[in-house]
Amino acid sequence: MMTSVISAPDHPLPSTQPDVLQTVRVKELSERDRRRMLMHFLALGESDRLLRFGTTLPDELITRYVQKLDFVRDTLFGVYDSDLRLIGVGHLAFAPRDAVPTGADATTKERVAEFGLSVSESARGKGIGTKLFERAAIHCRNADVDTLYMHCLSSNRTMIRIARKAGMQIRRSYGEADAYLKLLPANPSSVMLEAVQEQVARFDYAYKANNRAAMKWLNSYLPGFK
């Protein structure tokens, strides 16, 4: 089970984040990103692994988790920094509605989605987690899923803060927090918004990759060039 359940008012997520968050580009991940995902998760410390996975997973189990990620069944999102390091990962896993607690009572749809989140320690406080969550929510709408499920430890203050910003009612029990977020149906605006966000994120990634390659080329001919 991924760690991050909540009942929310039937409205889209409000856009109340500072302007600085607009620079956070969330890109849908694919097979080619698997190696950087592994590097991202392995760099998490013990406390961060506990918050993300609900237990302190050793390196070998994290490696197995990444190896088994199914990019066809699930949807994964990431945020890259200027050095093409993956500094934030959101995992959106789809499951039958009766596969999660009280899921059958939360929706009439066949599926619900569960969201897990991790952000590198050096990249926190920049709104990356919020942007990943918002992207996951709009993707659910466009995938005809109206219920976004999250599960986290009650000590996971980041996820609790994100949940509260989304207007969710948080339930706590036995050291864990659960919630459902009810989403509006897809419409032309939500479909267009996701498409534009993905296009911009891909352009941003290509720009960073080209810039990094250019810097490597310059350094090979002009050592010490910055």
C-alpha positions, 0 to 999 in steps of 0.5 A: 500500500502506498502511503498518503483518506479524505472526504472533500467537497465536490469541487476542483482543487483551488488554485491558491498557491504562490506564483513561484509554484508555477515554475514547477513542471510536472512531467509524466514518467515512462520506462526511460525514467526508471533508472532516475526513479531508482536513484531518487528513492535510494537517496531517501533517508530512513525517516523519509522511506518510512513516510513514503512506504509506511515502513523503512524499506531496505535498498533491495526492496526499493529496487524491486519496487521500482523494477516492478512499476507498471507504466501501463497500468499506473501513472507516474509523475515527476519533477526534474531539476536543472541537472536532470535529477528527479527531485519529486515522484508521484505514483498514481495507482488505479485499483477496483473500488472495493480494493481500498477501505470503504471504496465501494461506498465512496464512488459508483465508478469501477475504479479508484486511484491511490496516490503516493508521493516523495520529494527529495530533502533538498527540494522541499518547501518549493511546492513540488508535492502540491503540484504533483498532487494537483497533476494526479487529481486532474489526471484522475478526472480525465481518466473517468476516476472520481475518487482519489485515495490517499493513505499516510502515517499521521506523522507525515506532516507534508501529506497532511498539509497537502490534504488540508490545502485541498479541502479534505477532511482527515481521519486518523486512527492507529497512527495513520491518516486516510482520506478520499478526494471527490473530483468533478467529471472531466470537461474540455477545459480539464482535458486541455489543461492536462495536455498543456501542462504535459507539453510544457513539462516535456519542453522544459525537460528537453531544454534542461537536457539540451542545456546539460549536454551543451555544458558537458560539450563546453567543459570537454573543450574548455575545462573549468567553463561555467 
